[in-house]
Amino acid sequence: MNNDTVNFLDLTAVERKQLRAAKIRVKEIHHHSVGDLESILQVSKIRAMELFALSEFQSIPSIGIRFAYDLISMGYYSLEHLKGEDGAKLTDRFELQTGAWIDPCVEDQFRLVVHYALDPNSRKNWWDFTAERKRFRAASGYPADRPGKPWFELPQYSRQR
């Protein structure tokens, strides 16, 4: 495995070894049930759920590990859990959770994962939802309780500048 593949899921050395022994490719983890992952990897249910979610969310074109972790932080562990959600409402909720407004492309990613939950065979990317987001926000705006601080002022981002 190369370093890019390892970072795809933030696997431990033991988890990588267990996957290899079971002949499971990293990018195919989400093709196995959470219960099977628990047993194969000898991990807790929550860790198996996290690995399943990271794998499934990153199977969507243009979705990376950071956004996959964002979805998990909101309590989503599969595309099935995102069926019937609304990308704009998820964005509003995420902004309140983080205490800052986010980059607009993140809303496009929320719209994308909701779309994939309903159409898993789609080939769309997050930027295919930009025009839809712009139309929606031009017509509806943002909630009155939207945080005033931008995402790039959050501690985890200010260290990167």
C-alpha positions in Angstrom: 0.0 0.0 0.0 1.2 3.5 -0.7 0.9 6.4 1.6 -2.1 7.9 -0.3 -4.1 4.7 0.2 -3.3 4.6 3.9 -4.4 8.2 4.3 -7.6 7.4 2.5 -8.9 5.9 5.8 -6.4 6.7 8.5 -5.9 3.0 9.1 -3.6 1.7 11.8 -0.9 -0.7 11.0 -2.9 -3.5 12.7 -6.0 -2.6 10.6 -4.0 -2.7 7.4 -2.6 -6.1 8.3 -6.0 -7.5 9.1 -7.4 -6.2 5.8 -4.5 -7.7 3.9 -5.1 -11.1 5.7 -8.8 -10.9 4.7 -7.9 -9.9 1.2 -10.0 -6.7 1.4 -8.9 -3.7 -0.6 -9.0 -0.4 1.3 -11.3 1.2 -1.2 -13.7 -1.7 -0.9 -14.3 -1.6 2.8 -17.8 -0.2 2.4 -18.7 -3.3 0.5 -18.6 -5.2 3.8 -21.1 -4.9 6.6 -20.2 -3.1 9.8 -20.5 -6.4 11.7 -18.1 -8.1 9.3 -15.6 -5.2 9.6 -15.8 -5.5 13.4 -14.9 -9.1 13.3 -12.3 -9.0 10.5 -10.5 -6.0 11.9 -11.1 -6.8 15.5 -12.3 -3.3 16.3 -15.2 -1.7 18.1 -18.5 -1.2 16.4 -18.0 2.6 16.3 -14.6 2.1 14.7 -16.1 -0.3 12.1 -18.9 2.3 11.5 -16.3 5.0 11.0 -14.2 3.0 8.6 -17.3 2.0 6.6 -18.4 5.7 6.5 -15.0 7.0 5.5 -14.8 4.4 2.7 -18.3 4.9 1.4 -18.3 8.7 1.5 -14.9 8.8 -0.3 -16.2 6.5 -3.0 -18.2 9.5 -4.3 -16.2 11.5 -6.9 -14.6 14.6 -5.4 -15.2 13.7 -1.7 -12.2 13.5 0.4 -11.3 12.4 3.9 -11.8 15.8 5.6 -15.4 16.1 4.4 -16.1 12.4 5.2 -15.0 13.2 8.8 -17.3 16.2 8.7 -20.3 14.0 7.9 -19.3 11.6 10.7 -19.1 14.5 13.1 -22.7 15.2 12.2 -23.7 11.6 13.0 -23.8 10.2 9.5 -22.2 6.8 9.0 -23.6 5.8 5.6 -25.2 7.2 2.5 -28.4 5.4 3.6 -28.6 7.8 6.6 -28.4 10.8 4.2 -31.5 9.8 2.1 -34.2 12.4 2.4 -31.8 15.1 3.8 -31.4 18.5 2.3 -28.0 19.8 1.3 -28.8 23.4 2.3 -30.1 22.4 5.7 -27.1 20.2 6.3 -24.9 23.1 5.5 -26.8 25.4 7.9 -26.6 22.7 10.7 -22.9 22.2 10.0 -22.1 25.9 10.3 -23.9 26.1 13.6 -22.0 23.0 14.8 -18.6 24.5 13.8 -19.4 28.0 14.9 -18.3 29.5 11.6 -19.6 29.9 8.0 -18.1 27.5 5.6 -16.6 27.8 2.1 -19.5 27.6 -0.3 -18.1 24.6 -2.1 -18.7 22.6 1.1 -22.5 23.2 0.6 -22.0 21.8 -2.9 -20.5 18.7 -1.3 -23.5 18.3 1.0 -25.7 18.6 -2.0 -23.6 16.0 -3.8 -23.7 13.4 -1.0 -27.5 13.8 -0.7 -27.8 13.3 -4.4 -25.6 10.1 -4.2 -27.7 8.7 -1.4 -30.6 8.7 -3.9 -28.6 7.9 -7.0 -25.5 5.9 -6.2 -24.6 5.3 -9.8 -24.3 9.0 -10.6 -21.0 10.4 -11.9 -21.5 14.0 -10.7 -18.9 16.0 -8.7 -19.4 18.7 -6.1 -19.0 21.5 -8.7 -22.0 20.2 -10.6 -24.1 21.6 -7.7 -22.6 25.1 -7.7 -25.2 26.7 -9.9 -28.0 25.0 -7.9 -26.6 26.4 -4.7 -26.2 29.9 -6.0 -29.8 30.0 -7.3 -31.1 28.7 -3.9 -29.0 31.1 -1.8 -29.9 34.0 -4.1 -33.6 33.3 -3.5 -33.5 32.1 0.1 -30.4 33.6 1.7 -28.9 32.2 4.9 -30.5 31.7 8.3 -30.5 34.7 10.7 -28.5 32.7 13.2 -25.7 31.9 10.7 -22.3 32.3 12.4 -20.4 35.5 11.6 -16.9 34.1 11.8 -15.5 32.6 8.6 -14.2 29.0 8.5 -10.6 30.1 7.9 -10.4 31.8 11.3 -11.1 28.5 13.1 -8.0 27.2 14.9 -7.6 24.1 12.7 -7.3 26.3 9.6 -5.4 29.3 11.0 -2.4 27.1 11.7 -2.2 26.2 8.0 -1.7 29.8 6.8 
